[in-house]
């Protein structure tokens, strides 16, 4: 299994994988989660999208935003054909190992979730609060953070 930076030629794969991975939530909530409606072209150009490949297929992806003092996880999606095999946690571990922080002894990975907190809790994230989703009335965002200590 490999992780690689997405390229513009991956845009269709990214959109399809994201839609498939989030399909149960689209059906459950009656509307697609924000990662499904995202325009990934600019994110690819900024180097924010990484693909996990297994056996020549796109197994999953991780989308990050870099801020001055932390890394924000925008989305982690695993293709339905690869779900349940630990790919989500493997991508989180990979991203943490490859987070090139600034000249600090530690940095933070943060995320805003509307679902899926168990994956992040298993990775060591701590919940820091809940608040209404400003883009989806009636939905709640869960803020979580994890400190990454420089080796």
URTA-V842661 format. One record per residue. N is the residue number from 0. RES is the residue in one letter. PHI is phi in whole degrees, -180 to 180 (NA if undefined). PSI is psi in radians with two decimals (999 if undefined). Layout:
BEGIN
n & res & phi & psi
N & RES & PHI & PSI
N & RES & PHI & PSI
END
This chain:
BEGIN
n & res & phi & psi
0 & X & NA & 2.46
1 & X & -132 & 2.74
2 & X & -117 & 2.40
3 & X & -146 & 2.65
4 & X & -67 & 2.32
5 & X & -70 & 2.64
6 & X & -120 & 2.90
7 & X & -54 & -0.55
8 & X & -68 & -0.19
9 & X & -91 & -0.03
10 & X & -55 & -0.80
11 & X & -64 & -0.73
12 & X & -62 & -0.76
13 & X & -63 & -0.80
14 & X & -63 & -0.77
15 & X & -67 & -0.77
16 & X & -63 & -0.77
17 & X & -63 & -0.81
18 & X & -61 & -0.75
19 & X & -67 & -0.75
20 & X & -65 & -0.64
21 & X & -94 & 0.00
22 & X & -52 & -0.77
23 & X & -60 & -0.61
24 & X & -76 & -0.59
25 & X & -61 & -0.76
26 & X & -69 & -0.73
27 & X & -65 & -0.78
28 & X & -93 & -0.17
29 & X & 76 & 0.16
30 & X & -156 & 2.57
31 & X & -72 & 2.43
32 & X & -61 & 2.73
33 & X & -54 & -0.69
34 & X & -58 & -0.47
35 & X & -73 & -0.55
36 & X & -95 & -0.01
37 & X & -67 & 2.51
38 & X & -90 & 1.84
39 & X & -82 & -0.15
40 & X & -54 & -0.96
41 & X & -63 & -0.60
42 & X & -67 & -0.67
43 & X & -62 & -0.80
44 & X & -60 & -0.60
45 & X & -84 & -0.03
46 & X & 74 & 0.60
47 & X & -99 & -0.12
48 & X & -116 & 2.22
49 & X & -123 & 2.39
50 & X & -105 & 2.46
51 & X & -104 & 2.17
52 & X & -114 & 2.48
53 & X & -140 & 2.12
54 & X & 59 & 0.60
55 & X & 80 & 0.08
56 & X & -115 & 2.67
57 & X & -76 & 1.92
58 & X & -89 & -0.51
59 & X & -173 & 3.13
60 & X & -152 & 2.71
61 & X & -130 & 2.34
62 & X & -120 & 2.19
63 & X & -126 & 2.69
64 & X & -121 & 2.28
65 & X & -95 & 2.25
66 & X & -114 & 3.07
67 & X & -57 & -0.72
68 & X & -125 & 0.18
69 & X & -161 & 2.94
70 & X & -111 & 2.23
71 & X & -104 & 2.16
72 & X & -82 & 2.01
73 & X & -85 & -0.73
74 & X & -159 & 2.48
75 & X & -128 & 2.15
76 & X & -132 & 2.39
77 & X & -120 & 2.28
78 & X & -56 & 2.43
79 & X & -53 & -0.59
80 & X & -67 & -0.30
81 & X & -115 & 0.02
82 & X & -68 & 2.59
83 & X & 86 & 0.06
84 & X & -109 & 0.21
85 & X & 86 & 0.19
86 & X & -67 & -0.66
87 & X & -60 & -0.87
88 & X & -65 & -0.66
89 & X & -63 & -0.69
90 & X & -68 & -0.66
91 & X & -63 & -0.78
92 & X & -62 & -0.76
93 & X & -61 & -0.80
94 & X & -62 & -0.71
95 & X & -64 & -0.71
96 & X & -67 & -0.51
97 & X & -105 & 0.29
98 & X & -81 & 1.87
99 & X & -87 & 1.57
100 & X & -70 & -3.12
101 & X & -87 & -2.88
102 & X & -83 & 0.91
103 & X & -115 & 2.86
104 & X & -78 & -0.35
105 & X & -150 & 2.76
106 & X & -137 & 3.06
107 & X & -124 & 2.50
108 & X & -107 & 2.26
109 & X & -124 & 2.75
110 & X & -150 & 2.74
111 & X & -122 & 2.09
112 & X & -118 & 2.66
113 & X & -115 & -0.19
114 & X & -165 & 2.92
115 & X & 82 & 0.45
116 & X & -66 & -0.38
117 & X & -64 & -0.67
118 & X & -61 & -0.80
119 & X & -70 & -0.64
120 & X & -64 & -0.71
121 & X & -63 & -0.49
122 & X & -84 & -0.12
123 & X & 102 & 0.15
124 & X & -70 & 2.58
125 & X & -114 & 2.37
126 & X & -71 & 2.33
127 & X & -115 & -0.07
128 & X & 160 & 2.91
129 & X & -132 & 2.56
130 & X & -157 & 2.79
131 & X & -64 & 2.50
132 & X & -77 & 2.05
133 & X & -68 & -0.30
134 & X & -99 & -0.30
135 & X & -134 & 1.61
136 & X & -54 & 2.36
137 & X & 91 & -0.24
138 & X & -94 & 2.68
139 & X & -117 & 2.42
140 & X & -99 & 2.42
141 & X & -110 & 2.07
142 & X & -89 & 2.30
143 & X & -137 & 2.69
144 & X & -146 & 2.72
145 & X & -144 & 2.30
146 & X & -84 & 2.32
147 & X & -109 & 2.01
148 & X & -91 & 2.24
149 & X & -63 & 2.47
150 & X & -76 & 999
END
